[in-house]
């Protein structure tokens, strides 16, 4: 995966603006994100899957922040939101 492609994916993730999508449930969010994530993994991860680790951690961070904002139980802890 080139640096330009990784940067474009990170910009796309930021463009999702997950902070304004708190009314969505976790299942709806998964149905919305899975086709995009699956496509990136199939295309960019075909030959060098470990290059996708930086993108996966970026997506995980954004989703954990979304969970921490949405659910009171994990509001103060990003580590709990990751779990």
C-alpha positions as CSV (number, residue, x, y, z in Angstrom):
1,X,0.0,0.0,0.0
2,X,1.4,3.3,-1.0
3,X,1.6,6.3,1.3
4,X,-0.8,8.2,-0.9
5,X,-3.4,5.4,-0.8
6,X,-3.1,5.2,3.0
7,X,-3.5,8.9,3.3
8,X,-6.6,8.8,1.1
9,X,-8.2,6.1,3.3
10,X,-7.4,8.0,6.5
11,X,-9.0,11.1,5.0
12,X,-12.1,9.1,4.0
13,X,-12.3,7.8,7.6
14,X,-12.1,11.3,8.9
15,X,-14.8,12.4,6.4
16,X,-17.2,9.9,7.9
17,X,-17.7,12.4,10.7
18,X,-18.7,9.7,13.2
19,X,-19.2,12.3,15.9
20,X,-22.5,13.3,14.2
21,X,-23.7,9.7,13.8
22,X,-24.4,8.8,17.5
23,X,-28.1,8.1,16.8
24,X,-27.1,5.1,14.7
25,X,-27.0,1.7,16.5
26,X,-23.9,-0.5,16.4
27,X,-25.6,-2.9,14.0
28,X,-26.5,-0.1,11.5
29,X,-23.0,1.3,11.8
30,X,-21.5,-2.2,11.1
31,X,-23.8,-2.7,8.0
32,X,-22.7,0.8,6.7
33,X,-18.9,0.3,7.3
34,X,-18.4,-3.4,6.4
35,X,-18.6,-3.1,2.6
36,X,-16.0,-0.3,2.6
37,X,-13.7,-2.0,5.0
38,X,-14.0,-5.3,3.2
39,X,-13.2,-3.7,-0.1
40,X,-10.1,-2.0,1.2
41,X,-8.9,-5.2,2.8
42,X,-9.5,-7.2,-0.3
43,X,-7.8,-4.7,-2.6
44,X,-4.9,-3.4,-0.6
45,X,-4.4,-6.4,1.6
46,X,-4.1,-8.9,-1.3
47,X,-0.3,-9.2,-1.3
48,X,0.9,-7.4,1.8
49,X,-1.8,-7.5,4.5
50,X,0.4,-6.2,7.3
51,X,0.5,-2.9,5.5
52,X,-3.1,-2.5,6.4
53,X,-2.3,-2.4,10.2
54,X,-1.9,1.3,10.3
55,X,-5.3,1.8,8.6
56,X,-6.9,-0.7,10.8
57,X,-5.7,1.0,13.9
58,X,-6.9,4.4,12.6
59,X,-10.4,3.0,11.9
60,X,-10.4,1.3,15.4
61,X,-9.5,4.6,17.0
62,X,-12.3,6.4,15.3
63,X,-14.8,3.7,16.2
64,X,-13.6,3.6,19.8
65,X,-14.1,7.4,20.1
66,X,-17.6,7.0,18.6
67,X,-18.4,4.3,21.2
68,X,-17.1,6.4,24.0
69,X,-19.3,9.3,23.0
70,X,-22.4,7.1,22.4
71,X,-22.4,4.9,25.5
72,X,-22.4,6.4,29.0
73,X,-20.9,3.2,30.4
74,X,-17.5,3.8,28.6
75,X,-17.7,7.5,28.3
76,X,-14.6,8.3,30.3
77,X,-12.4,5.5,29.2
78,X,-11.1,4.9,25.7
79,X,-9.6,1.6,26.7
80,X,-13.1,0.3,27.7
81,X,-14.5,1.7,24.4
82,X,-11.9,-0.5,22.5
83,X,-13.1,-3.5,24.4
